[in-house]
Amino acid sequence: NYAWPAVRRSPTLPIYRKARADDQNAKFGQSAADVYGRIAPAGLYSGIEFKFDAIRRTPDSRAAHRMLIAAGSDSAALSEAIYRAYFIDGRDIGDPKELAAIATEFGKPDLIDTSQEDSIGRQLENNLSTANQLRLDGVPYFIFAGKYAIAGAHLPEHLLPAIDAAVAA
């Protein structure tokens, strides 16, 4: 089902899009390069060549999340398309025109209209509330068996202890 969260790192991110460099400096300070220096190799290990330098703006991804909710059983595949658009192609997924293009490329242009339904907005607000309660402020964020959580990019072998603990529980 819906892959929460795709890109949005904080429910308090302003609705306008911020310059990526300013956003990263505000969040990580001088260590921003170190943080992404750790993520990039983990991505390569998984076959993903992140192109962080191509990203110009940190988007408000609420509209993208609305599309993911509206996609229903296609949400995992759409999430991949949105990730690729943002992290590989450097597209501004906070721009409604880009989201419309992504939905069309995905073969479901109707997602833009469907994502505007009130029920989708209510589901998104519920998801944001849950994320806030979990203090989820970064991606990826893994929850195992509803008990064990790991935030951030990790090599697969670093996830094994949490998976083992969840299986044993």
Disulfide bonds with the S-S distance in Angstrom:
none
